[in-house]
């Protein structure tokens, strides 16, 4: 991270390869030990005074919660929120598709202290968005506390606006995870590829549809394509994902050997044992790390299991019919 906040890089990401990020050894140890992952989502963007005002209304739960600003002051009531949106709008772009503000959600695991989350968000905002204005509120309407932040995309003294890229979001997760650990909430921030995860989590909209037992149209179309086309052949991005998985396994193993070398040179017994324990955890994870699968591969496996089950049932019925005769 630069002294001016996030780097906002422009690195091109090849499908299947994921982010080319060299994880610190400590982060690999957290992943190997199954530490909970920090959750950060850029949920939406808003344009213009009216939309930004509505977004502030939403995160305040319509006057139930005060909004805390980057300076530590509190915004109470609809009129104060409207005035803040008008103040921000001085730097808004005139284009209808302009992203004047971002709605960002930071989540902690169930049972986490909401005040620890509040202190973490203050740290995240100061480190990631210096020179920018933002407000946030803590929501506790689910089993896990989460913070909603509205970030003004153009800084006070900057000509260019923030333009989030995947690398920036990973860095933001890292800042959040570190801030949470400082507050006693153990969180990690490793990318999916470093944990053998191939598919993104469900969006809130799709999760709600699935709870209502509705198959999203995008899933219907993807499943139809999966079944109708050359389903057996491996896709290029699936091959790339497998290659990335092998590289990640090798990295866990290499880092483990580095920790063993450090342990051998360590005179302090307690520190030596801690290094050896971390090395063993990395070696174990190198062997047992899950293999990532795309949604297509999951569907193919489910289809094969279904076909096998049907064939078994048909064979059983035929045998029973023959026995009766």
Residue frames relative to the residue before (quaternion, step in Angstrom):
aa qw qx qy qz dx dy dz
X 1.0000 0.0000 0.0000 0.0000 0.00 0.00 0.00
X 0.3944 -0.7152 0.5237 0.2421 3.57 -0.89 0.88
X 0.6572 -0.5149 0.3693 0.4080 3.55 -1.28 0.24
X 0.6729 0.4766 -0.2870 0.4875 3.56 1.26 -0.27
X 0.7110 -0.4207 0.2590 0.5003 3.58 1.19 0.33
X 0.8086 -0.2151 0.1754 0.5188 3.56 -1.12 -0.62
X 0.5438 -0.6490 0.4319 0.3108 3.54 -1.18 0.63
X 0.1510 -0.8147 0.5376 0.1563 3.59 1.17 -0.65
X 0.0673 0.8558 -0.5036 0.0977 3.52 0.81 1.16
X 0.3538 -0.7237 0.5567 0.2030 3.53 -1.33 0.18
X 0.2487 0.8047 -0.5092 0.1773 3.59 1.16 0.55
X 0.3651 -0.7242 0.5423 0.2196 3.56 -0.87 0.94
X 0.2041 -0.7911 0.5696 0.0895 3.56 -0.89 0.94
X 0.3009 -0.7545 0.5595 0.1649 3.57 -0.74 1.06
X 0.5217 -0.6607 0.4370 0.3169 3.57 -0.81 1.01
X 0.7706 0.3100 -0.2578 0.4936 3.54 -0.84 1.04
X 0.6896 0.4717 -0.2792 0.4733 3.57 1.11 -0.65
X 0.2906 -0.7710 0.5169 0.2322 3.59 1.07 -0.65
X 0.7312 -0.4067 0.3075 0.4532 3.53 -1.31 -0.19
X 0.3331 -0.7233 0.5697 0.2033 3.56 -1.00 0.87
X 0.2301 0.7811 -0.5326 0.2309 3.53 0.31 1.30
X 0.3057 -0.7289 0.5850 0.1816 3.54 -0.90 0.98
X 0.2577 -0.8025 0.5205 0.1364 3.56 -0.31 1.25
X 0.4909 -0.6204 0.5120 0.3347 3.58 -1.05 0.68
X 0.6252 -0.5525 0.3915 0.3882 3.58 -1.14 0.59
X 0.6332 0.5470 -0.3365 0.4320 3.58 0.96 -0.83
X 0.6575 0.4999 -0.3142 0.4680 3.59 1.03 -0.75
X 0.6259 0.5179 -0.3432 0.4714 3.59 1.06 -0.66
X 0.6277 0.5263 -0.3405 0.4615 3.58 1.02 -0.74
X 0.6386 0.5182 -0.3327 0.4614 3.60 0.97 -0.79
X 0.6564 0.5042 -0.3115 0.4669 3.58 0.96 -0.85
X 0.6586 0.5206 -0.3065 0.4487 3.58 0.95 -0.92
X 0.7128 0.4366 -0.2465 0.4904 3.57 1.08 -0.68
X 0.5165 -0.6966 0.3878 0.3122 3.57 1.27 0.18
X 0.2446 0.7814 -0.5390 0.1977 3.58 1.08 0.60
X 0.5772 -0.5937 0.4340 0.3549 3.59 -1.05 0.75
X 0.3872 -0.7358 0.5155 0.2073 3.54 -1.03 0.84
X 0.4973 -0.6280 0.5106 0.3125 3.55 -1.10 0.75
X 0.1976 -0.7797 0.5866 0.0952 3.57 -0.97 0.87
X 0.0924 0.7678 -0.6247 0.1085 3.54 -0.70 1.17
X 0.0184 0.8096 -0.5845 0.0510 3.58 -0.75 1.03
X 0.2615 -0.6892 0.6474 0.1937 3.53 -1.07 0.81
X 0.2278 -0.8463 0.4704 0.1035 3.53 -0.08 1.33
X 0.7960 -0.1467 0.1408 0.5702 3.58 0.91 -0.85
X 0.3026 -0.7031 0.6036 0.2233 3.51 -1.41 0.06
X 0.1883 -0.7824 0.5851 0.1008 3.56 -1.16 0.56
X 0.1968 -0.7739 0.5952 0.0899 3.54 -1.18 0.71
X 0.8376 0.2356 -0.1697 0.4628 3.54 -1.02 0.82
X 0.6935 -0.5056 0.3352 0.3888 3.52 -1.28 0.48
X 0.6741 0.5189 -0.3043 0.4287 3.58 0.86 -0.95
X 0.7003 0.4635 -0.2797 0.4653 3.59 0.82 -0.96
X 0.6470 0.5031 -0.3233 0.4730 3.58 0.98 -0.81
X 0.6296 0.5312 -0.3281 0.4624 3.59 1.03 -0.75
X 0.6450 0.5120 -0.3160 0.4712 3.59 1.00 -0.81
X 0.6353 0.5265 -0.3251 0.4620 3.56 1.04 -0.78
X 0.6454 0.5003 -0.3164 0.4828 3.57 1.00 -0.76
X 0.6100 0.5420 -0.3457 0.4633 3.58 1.06 -0.74
X 0.6556 0.5343 -0.3093 0.4348 3.55 0.95 -0.94
X 0.7337 0.4218 -0.2710 0.4586 3.60 0.72 -0.97
X 0.6306 0.5010 -0.3425 0.4838 3.61 1.24 -0.31
X 0.3349 -0.7487 0.4866 0.3008 3.56 1.38 -0.13
X 0.6215 -0.6028 0.3115 0.3916 3.52 1.00 1.06
X 0.8048 -0.3340 0.1025 0.4798 3.51 0.59 1.34
X 0.5086 0.6479 -0.4424 0.3548 3.62 1.18 0.02
X 0.7904 0.2287 -0.1000 0.5594 3.59 1.13 -0.69
X 0.3992 -0.6756 0.5509 0.2841 3.59 -1.02 0.70
X 0.3526 -0.7050 0.5677 0.2374 3.58 -1.20 0.49
X 0.2530 -0.7607 0.5800 0.1445 3.55 -0.87 0.98
X 0.3088 -0.7683 0.5357 0.1654 3.59 -0.88 0.93
X 0.6955 -0.4697 0.3420 0.4227 3.55 -1.33 0.15
X 0.6778 0.4768 -0.2918 0.4775 3.60 1.18 -0.44
X 0.5815 -0.6153 0.3627 0.3896 3.59 1.29 -0.01
X 0.5318 0.5997 -0.4237 0.4219 3.59 1.25 0.09
X 0.3626 -0.7369 0.5311 0.2084 3.57 -1.26 0.33
X 0.2693 -0.7374 0.6045 0.1353 3.52 -1.12 0.85
X 0.0173 -0.8148 0.5785 -0.0352 3.58 -0.61 1.13
X 0.8249 0.2578 -0.1850 0.4679 3.54 -0.97 0.85
X 0.6571 -0.5662 0.3551 0.3487 3.50 -1.24 0.65
X 0.6677 0.5156 -0.3182 0.4325 3.58 0.90 -0.87
X 0.6432 0.5044 -0.3304 0.4720 3.61 1.01 -0.74
X 0.6379 0.5119 -0.3311 0.4704 3.59 1.03 -0.74
X 0.6491 0.5148 -0.3207 0.4592 3.59 0.96 -0.84
X 0.6507 0.5091 -0.3226 0.4618 3.58 0.98 -0.79
X 0.6334 0.5195 -0.3346 0.4658 3.58 1.00 -0.76
X 0.6446 0.5114 -0.3231 0.4675 3.60 0.96 -0.83
X 0.6465 0.5049 -0.3226 0.4723 3.59 1.02 -0.74
X 0.6292 0.5245 -0.3355 0.4652 3.58 1.03 -0.73
X 0.6529 0.5094 -0.3103 0.4668 3.57 0.96 -0.84
X 0.6535 0.5861 -0.3092 0.3658 3.57 0.99 -0.95
X 0.4633 0.6789 -0.4517 0.3470 3.59 1.23 -0.21
X 0.7658 0.3420 -0.1764 0.5153 3.60 1.09 -0.74
X 0.4275 0.7086 -0.4702 0.3067 3.60 1.23 0.13
X 0.4770 -0.6481 0.5152 0.2951 3.54 -1.21 0.61
X 0.5132 -0.6607 0.4616 0.2951 3.56 -1.21 0.48
X 0.5268 0.6454 -0.4155 0.3651 3.59 1.19 -0.39
X 0.5276 -0.6593 0.4417 0.3031 3.57 -1.02 0.83
X 0.7260 0.4094 -0.2389 0.4983 3.58 1.14 -0.59
X 0.3640 0.7571 -0.4755 0.2612 3.57 1.26 0.25
X 0.2996 -0.7247 0.5928 0.1835 3.56 -1.05 0.81
X 0.0939 -0.8397 0.5347 0.0130 3.55 -0.01 1.31
X 0.7933 0.0396 -0.0231 0.6071 3.59 1.13 -0.56
X 0.2643 -0.7411 0.5966 0.1580 3.54 -1.29 0.49
X 0.2780 -0.7214 0.6131 0.1625 3.53 -1.15 0.76
X 0.0133 -0.8201 0.5689 -0.0606 3.59 -0.41 1.27
X 0.1712 -0.7842 0.5919 0.0736 3.56 -0.98 0.92
X 0.1009 -0.7667 0.6333 0.0300 3.56 -0.97 0.97
X 0.0796 -0.8319 0.5491 0.0039 3.59 -0.65 1.11
X 0.1880 -0.7466 0.6275 0.1159 3.54 -1.20 0.70
X 0.6371 -0.5505 0.3698 0.3928 3.62 -1.17 0.47
X 0.6655 -0.4901 0.3738 0.4210 3.60 -1.23 0.38
X 0.7870 0.3168 -0.2423 0.4708 3.54 -1.01 0.82
X 0.4858 0.6671 -0.4421 0.3515 3.60 1.24 -0.09
X 0.5407 -0.6242 0.4647 0.3195 3.55 -1.18 0.62
X 0.4386 -0.7127 0.4757 0.2708 3.65 -0.61 1.04
X 0.6473 0.5121 -0.3316 0.4569 3.59 1.05 -0.66
X 0.5897 0.5357 -0.3678 0.4796 3.58 1.15 -0.53
X 0.6251 0.5184 -0.3263 0.4837 3.56 1.08 -0.74
X 0.6402 0.5335 -0.3293 0.4440 3.59 0.90 -0.87
X 0.6811 0.4753 -0.2913 0.4747 3.58 0.87 -0.92
X 0.6232 0.5438 -0.3358 0.4506 3.58 1.08 -0.73
X 0.6625 0.5089 -0.3120 0.4525 3.59 0.93 -0.87
X 0.6040 0.5433 -0.3599 0.4587 3.58 1.03 -0.68
X 0.6637 0.4978 -0.2957 0.4735 3.57 0.98 -0.88
X 0.6498 0.5250 -0.3141 0.4512 3.58 0.92 -0.93
X 0.6709 0.5085 -0.3071 0.4438 3.58 0.83 -0.95
X 0.6758 0.4992 -0.2949 0.4550 3.57 0.94 -0.91
X 0.7168 0.4499 -0.2577 0.4663 3.60 0.96 -0.86
X 0.7577 0.4129 -0.2174 0.4562 3.58 0.85 -0.96
X 0.8245 0.2010 -0.0680 0.5245 3.59 0.99 -0.77
X 0.0916 0.8034 -0.5819 0.0863 3.62 0.69 0.97
X 0.7814 0.2999 -0.2279 0.4976 3.56 -0.96 0.84
X 0.6636 0.4622 -0.3062 0.5023 3.58 1.30 0.03
X 0.3909 -0.6868 0.5591 0.2507 3.53 -1.26 0.48
X 0.1127 0.7863 -0.6006 0.0912 3.55 -1.06 0.75
X 0.1522 -0.7448 0.6401 0.1112 3.52 -1.31 0.42
X 0.0281 -0.8030 0.5948 0.0225 3.57 -1.16 0.49
X 0.1094 -0.7548 0.6416 0.0815 3.52 -1.37 0.31
X 0.3829 -0.7108 0.5463 0.2230 3.56 -1.17 0.65
X 0.1549 -0.7838 0.5972 0.0706 3.58 -0.79 1.04
X 0.0823 -0.7946 0.6012 0.0220 3.55 -1.04 0.84
X 0.3797 0.7507 -0.4597 0.2844 3.58 1.14 0.66
X 0.6806 0.3705 -0.2948 0.5592 3.59 1.29 0.25
X 0.6904 -0.4839 0.3280 0.4262 3.58 -1.28 -0.02
X 0.7450 0.2851 -0.2045 0.5673 3.58 1.25 -0.11
X 0.4552 -0.6816 0.4894 0.2977 3.61 -0.89 0.85
X 0.0314 0.7935 -0.6067 0.0349 3.56 -1.02 0.77
X 0.3289 -0.7446 0.5575 0.1630 3.51 -1.19 0.68
X 0.1992 -0.7450 0.6258 0.1169 3.54 -1.10 0.83
X 0.0689 -0.7985 0.5981 0.0036 3.56 -0.74 1.09
X 0.1526 -0.7245 0.6610 0.1220 3.55 -1.15 0.73
X 0.1137 -0.8201 0.5607 -0.0069 3.54 -0.52 1.26
X 0.3435 -0.7040 0.5802 0.2231 3.57 -0.89 0.91
X 0.4203 -0.7743 0.4218 0.2140 3.54 -0.56 1.21
X 0.7183 0.3664 -0.2501 0.5359 3.59 1.11 -0.54
X 0.4015 -0.7393 0.4954 0.2163 3.56 -0.80 1.03
X 0.6869 -0.4950 0.3384 0.4107 3.55 -1.26 0.30
X 0.8214 0.1745 -0.0561 0.5401 3.57 0.90 -0.93
X 0.5727 0.5836 -0.3805 0.4320 3.59 1.12 0.62
X 0.4255 -0.7012 0.5122 0.2548 3.55 -1.02 0.81
X 0.7415 0.3856 -0.2134 0.5059 3.57 1.03 -0.80
X 0.4019 -0.6989 0.5391 0.2438 3.53 -1.18 0.64
X 0.6158 -0.5128 0.4417 0.4033 3.54 -1.33 0.28
X 0.0400 -0.7683 0.6387 0.0099 3.56 -1.05 0.82
X 0.2606 -0.8203 0.4898 0.1389 3.56 0.02 1.32
X 0.0493 -0.7460 0.6637 0.0224 3.54 -1.10 0.90
X 0.7026 -0.4711 0.3107 0.4334 3.57 -1.25 0.30
X 0.6438 0.5251 -0.3317 0.4470 3.57 0.95 -0.82
X 0.6293 0.5342 -0.3317 0.4567 3.58 1.06 -0.72
X 0.6617 0.5064 -0.3074 0.4595 3.57 0.97 -0.86
X 0.6164 0.5237 -0.3483 0.4738 3.57 1.06 -0.69
X 0.6547 0.5058 -0.3101 0.4683 3.57 0.96 -0.87
X 0.6361 0.5283 -0.3232 0.4602 3.58 1.02 -0.78
X 0.6220 0.5244 -0.3334 0.4763 3.59 1.05 -0.74
X 0.6490 0.5263 -0.3175 0.4484 3.56 0.99 -0.81
X 0.6414 0.5128 -0.3182 0.4738 3.56 1.01 -0.82
X 0.6572 0.5086 -0.3036 0.4660 3.56 0.98 -0.88
X 0.6591 0.5123 -0.3131 0.4528 3.59 0.90 -0.91
X 0.6564 0.5034 -0.3131 0.4665 3.59 0.95 -0.85
X 0.6529 0.5074 -0.3151 0.4658 3.58 0.96 -0.86
X 0.6438 0.5208 -0.3206 0.4598 3.59 1.02 -0.78
X 0.6457 0.5164 -0.3244 0.4595 3.59 0.96 -0.83
X 0.6177 0.5427 -0.3376 0.4582 3.57 1.08 -0.69
X 0.7068 0.4211 -0.2419 0.5143 3.57 1.22 -0.55
X 0.6204 -0.5938 0.3277 0.3938 3.58 1.25 0.29
X 0.5843 0.5363 -0.3834 0.4732 3.59 1.26 0.32
X 0.2734 -0.8049 0.5011 0.1619 3.64 -0.27 1.19
X 0.1328 0.7806 -0.5946 0.1397 3.56 -0.54 1.23
X 0.2437 -0.7493 0.6012 0.1332 3.54 -1.16 0.73
X 0.1920 -0.7913 0.5690 0.1147 3.59 -1.25 0.21
X 0.2625 0.7719 -0.5363 0.2181 3.58 0.82 0.94
X 0.5133 -0.6408 0.4629 0.3340 3.63 -1.04 0.66
X 0.6888 -0.4972 0.3310 0.4108 3.57 -1.24 0.45
X 0.6412 0.5520 -0.3361 0.4138 3.59 0.94 -0.86
X 0.6738 0.4941 -0.2938 0.4643 3.59 1.08 -0.68
X 0.7131 0.3871 -0.2482 0.5292 3.58 1.31 -0.05
X 0.5278 -0.6602 0.3983 0.3562 3.56 1.27 0.21
X 0.4853 0.6391 -0.4440 0.3985 3.57 1.14 0.63
X 0.2077 -0.8300 0.5103 0.0868 3.56 -0.66 1.09
X 0.7575 0.3621 -0.1926 0.5079 3.57 1.13 -0.59
X 0.5007 -0.6270 0.5069 0.3150 3.52 -1.16 0.66
X 0.5615 -0.5741 0.4653 0.3722 3.54 -1.24 0.39
X 0.6110 -0.5556 0.4127 0.3844 3.55 -1.22 0.44
X 0.4464 -0.6369 0.5465 0.3105 3.52 -1.14 0.64
X 0.6586 -0.5155 0.3609 0.4126 3.57 -1.21 0.40
X 0.6422 0.5386 -0.3275 0.4362 3.58 0.99 -0.85
X 0.6867 0.4674 -0.2870 0.4772 3.60 0.89 -0.92
X 0.6192 0.5412 -0.3489 0.4493 3.61 1.01 -0.74
X 0.6578 0.5041 -0.3098 0.4661 3.58 0.97 -0.84
X 0.6374 0.5182 -0.3255 0.4682 3.60 1.04 -0.74
X 0.6616 0.5067 -0.3075 0.4594 3.57 0.97 -0.85
X 0.6206 0.5385 -0.3392 0.4581 3.58 1.09 -0.71
X 0.6930 0.4245 -0.2590 0.5219 3.56 1.21 -0.57
X 0.4514 -0.7131 0.4126 0.3428 3.55 1.37 0.21
X 0.4333 0.6501 -0.4838 0.3944 3.54 1.01 0.92
X 0.2974 -0.7485 0.5648 0.1796 3.59 -0.82 0.98
X 0.4241 -0.7260 0.4754 0.2589 3.62 -0.48 1.15
X 0.5910 -0.6050 0.4045 0.3481 3.56 -1.05 0.79
X 0.6339 0.5327 -0.3424 0.4440 3.58 0.99 -0.77
X 0.6378 0.4985 -0.3227 0.4906 3.60 1.11 -0.63
X 0.6218 0.5453 -0.3445 0.4441 3.59 0.98 -0.80
X 0.6871 0.4807 -0.2826 0.4658 3.56 0.89 -0.97
X 0.6561 0.5074 -0.3120 0.4635 3.58 0.96 -0.84
X 0.6575 0.5024 -0.3121 0.4667 3.58 0.97 -0.83
X 0.6363 0.5231 -0.3276 0.4628 3.59 1.01 -0.81
X 0.6501 0.5020 -0.3119 0.4776 3.59 0.97 -0.85
X 0.6300 0.5489 -0.3244 0.4434 3.55 1.01 -0.84
X 0.7291 0.4457 -0.2356 0.4628 3.57 0.95 -0.90
X 0.7329 0.4668 -0.2440 0.4307 3.57 0.99 -0.81
X 0.7105 0.4407 -0.2654 0.4801 3.59 1.08 -0.61
X 0.7324 -0.3817 0.3113 0.4701 3.53 -1.33 -0.25
X 0.1261 -0.8705 0.4726 0.0537 3.53 0.31 1.29
X 0.6505 0.5636 -0.3303 0.3873 3.59 1.04 -0.60
X 0.6532 0.5466 -0.3309 0.4063 3.58 1.00 -0.76
X 0.4820 -0.6737 0.4886 0.2738 3.53 -1.06 0.82
X 0.4004 -0.7068 0.5316 0.2401 3.55 -0.96 0.87
X 0.6280 -0.5626 0.3695 0.3906 3.62 -1.09 0.63
X 0.6836 0.4815 -0.3043 0.4563 3.59 0.94 -0.82
X 0.6048 0.5368 -0.3642 0.4620 3.59 1.17 -0.46
X 0.6212 0.5140 -0.3315 0.4900 3.56 1.11 -0.70
X 0.6478 0.5159 -0.3165 0.4626 3.59 0.98 -0.86
X 0.6421 0.5295 -0.3177 0.4544 3.56 1.04 -0.80
X 0.6382 0.5139 -0.3167 0.4779 3.58 1.06 -0.76
X 0.6467 0.5115 -0.3170 0.4686 3.58 0.99 -0.84
X 0.6410 0.5131 -0.3238 0.4701 3.59 1.00 -0.81
X 0.6288 0.5450 -0.3354 0.4418 3.58 1.02 -0.80
X 0.6527 0.5058 -0.3113 0.4704 3.58 1.00 -0.83
X 0.6426 0.5158 -0.3215 0.4665 3.59 1.01 -0.77
X 0.6443 0.5163 -0.3245 0.4615 3.57 1.00 -0.80
X 0.6277 0.5286 -0.3346 0.4634 3.59 0.97 -0.80
X 0.6596 0.5064 -0.3023 0.4659 3.56 0.97 -0.89
X 0.6402 0.5271 -0.3271 0.4532 3.58 1.03 -0.75
X 0.6212 0.5242 -0.3417 0.4718 3.59 1.01 -0.76
X 0.6707 0.5011 -0.2966 0.4595 3.58 0.94 -0.91
X 0.6590 0.5121 -0.3103 0.4552 3.59 0.92 -0.90
X 0.6617 0.4966 -0.3103 0.4683 3.57 0.95 -0.85
X 0.6045 0.5550 -0.3525 0.4498 3.58 1.10 -0.67
X 0.6661 0.4925 -0.3094 0.4669 3.59 0.96 -0.83
X 0.6113 0.5447 -0.3432 0.4602 3.55 1.13 -0.63
X 0.6522 0.5010 -0.3077 0.4785 3.57 1.05 -0.78
X 0.6266 0.5281 -0.3395 0.4618 3.60 1.05 -0.71
X 0.6412 0.5102 -0.3231 0.4734 3.58 1.01 -0.78
X 0.6503 0.5068 -0.3147 0.4704 3.58 1.01 -0.80
X 0.6319 0.5348 -0.3281 0.4549 3.58 1.08 -0.75
X 0.6456 0.5378 -0.3234 0.4352 3.58 0.98 -0.81
X 0.7181 0.4253 -0.2446 0.4936 3.57 1.14 -0.64
X 0.5667 0.6217 -0.3671 0.3970 3.57 1.30 -0.14
X 0.3227 -0.7714 0.5220 0.1682 3.56 -0.78 1.03
X 0.6368 0.5267 -0.3265 0.4587 3.57 1.10 -0.68
X 0.4512 -0.7293 0.4464 0.2556 3.59 -0.61 1.14
X 0.6686 0.5055 -0.3090 0.4494 3.58 0.88 -0.90
X 0.6688 0.4858 -0.3006 0.4758 3.58 0.95 -0.86
X 0.6179 0.5463 -0.3419 0.4503 3.57 1.06 -0.74
X 0.6734 0.4930 -0.2922 0.4670 3.57 0.92 -0.90
X 0.6315 0.5294 -0.3338 0.4577 3.58 1.04 -0.73
X 0.6535 0.5072 -0.3076 0.4702 3.57 1.02 -0.82
X 0.6604 0.5014 -0.3077 0.4666 3.59 0.97 -0.85
X 0.6307 0.5246 -0.3346 0.4638 3.60 1.04 -0.77
X 0.6522 0.5029 -0.3112 0.4742 3.58 0.97 -0.84
X 0.6347 0.5329 -0.3260 0.4549 3.60 1.01 -0.80
X 0.6631 0.4994 -0.3064 0.4658 3.57 0.94 -0.86
X 0.6295 0.5310 -0.3322 0.4599 3.59 1.05 -0.75
X 0.6613 0.4957 -0.3059 0.4727 3.59 0.99 -0.82
X 0.6464 0.5125 -0.3226 0.4642 3.60 0.96 -0.80
X 0.6400 0.5192 -0.3247 0.4641 3.56 0.96 -0.83
X 0.6923 0.4749 -0.2899 0.4595 3.57 0.89 -0.93
X 0.5764 0.5787 -0.3743 0.4390 3.57 1.12 -0.57
X 0.7061 0.4431 -0.2568 0.4890 3.58 1.07 -0.74
X 0.7998 0.3464 -0.1457 0.4681 3.59 0.93 -0.90
X 0.3674 0.7495 -0.4808 0.2684 3.59 1.26 -0.01
X 0.5029 -0.6729 0.4428 0.3132 3.64 -0.79 0.95
X 0.3882 -0.6752 0.5696 0.2627 3.52 -1.26 0.47
X 0.4146 -0.7398 0.4673 0.2500 3.61 -0.62 1.07
X 0.1144 -0.7794 0.6139 0.0514 3.54 -1.19 0.66
X 0.4022 -0.6740 0.5586 0.2681 3.52 -1.10 0.70
X 0.6646 -0.4805 0.3705 0.4361 3.56 -1.27 0.23
X 0.6092 0.5611 -0.3438 0.4426 3.58 1.07 -0.75
X 0.6730 0.4923 -0.2975 0.4650 3.59 0.91 -0.90
X 0.6221 0.5270 -0.3412 0.4678 3.59 1.04 -0.71
X 0.6636 0.4994 -0.3069 0.4648 3.57 0.93 -0.88
X 0.6311 0.5313 -0.3363 0.4543 3.59 0.98 -0.77
X 0.6558 0.5003 -0.3110 0.4721 3.59 0.94 -0.85
X 0.6477 0.5116 -0.3197 0.4653 3.58 0.97 -0.82
X 0.6443 0.5209 -0.3157 0.4624 3.58 1.02 -0.82
X 0.6591 0.5045 -0.3124 0.4621 3.58 0.96 -0.85
X 0.6406 0.5095 -0.3264 0.4727 3.60 1.03 -0.77
X 0.6409 0.5232 -0.3197 0.4618 3.57 1.03 -0.81
X 0.6535 0.5055 -0.3101 0.4704 3.58 0.96 -0.88
X 0.6541 0.5155 -0.3122 0.4571 3.57 0.93 -0.88
X 0.6497 0.5158 -0.3105 0.4640 3.57 1.00 -0.84
X 0.6557 0.5087 -0.3095 0.4643 3.58 0.96 -0.87
X 0.6552 0.5087 -0.3132 0.4624 3.58 0.96 -0.84
X 0.6363 0.5261 -0.3168 0.4669 3.57 1.04 -0.80
X 0.6598 0.4993 -0.3045 0.4719 3.57 0.97 -0.86
X 0.6525 0.5114 -0.3165 0.4611 3.59 0.96 -0.83
X 0.6465 0.5151 -0.3142 0.4668 3.57 1.00 -0.86
X 0.6495 0.5170 -0.3095 0.4638 3.56 0.99 -0.85
X 0.6606 0.5082 -0.3067 0.4596 3.59 0.95 -0.85
X 0.6434 0.5235 -0.3194 0.4583 3.56 1.04 -0.79
X 0.6530 0.5109 -0.3116 0.4641 3.56 0.99 -0.82
X 0.6556 0.5074 -0.3027 0.4701 3.58 0.99 -0.87
X 0.6413 0.5191 -0.3224 0.4641 3.59 1.02 -0.79
X 0.6638 0.5018 -0.2978 0.4679 3.57 0.99 -0.87
X 0.6302 0.5348 -0.3289 0.4567 3.61 1.05 -0.74
X 0.6495 0.5223 -0.3143 0.4545 3.59 1.01 -0.86
X 0.6641 0.4919 -0.3213 0.4623 3.58 1.01 -0.73
